[in-house]
Amino acid sequence: MLFMMPILALLQQIILVLCPRYYVEHLVLTLHNHAFLLLMIFITMVLGIFENVTLAYICVVAEWLSAISALWIFVYLFLSLKRYFQLGWFTATLAFSITSILYTIALAAGMFLFGMLFVIFA
């Protein structure tokens, strides 16, 4: 994740080329969003512990909270991009979609290369 932050900032700068922002400003938003993402992943993992409890109400509440937190991740990341760069709904949706797809591809490629290096040098 640490290596992906500068890559995402660069992707945002390329996609939002008409937005007059410096690379460092893109990096600040990326750092903020990754901190939020890691916090939500931690919360979801903690809720996953409670999903296996035998008490019915706690299990159901934990499942609902996990689903809501997974949805909130996408909503929050979209709204942070929209508000930080002061974009319209269409532009923000288009930029968020493109950066999400490219980020997922870059993350998958990075994980694959890291796995290959781990296999080769382990």
Secondary structure, 3 states (H helix, E strand, C coil): CCCHHHHHHHHHHHHCCCCCCCHHHHHHHHHHHHHHHHHHHHHHHHHHHHCCCCCHHHHHHHHHHHHHHHHHHHHHHHHHHHHHHCCCHHHHHHHHHHHHHHHHHHHHHHHHHHHHHHHHHC
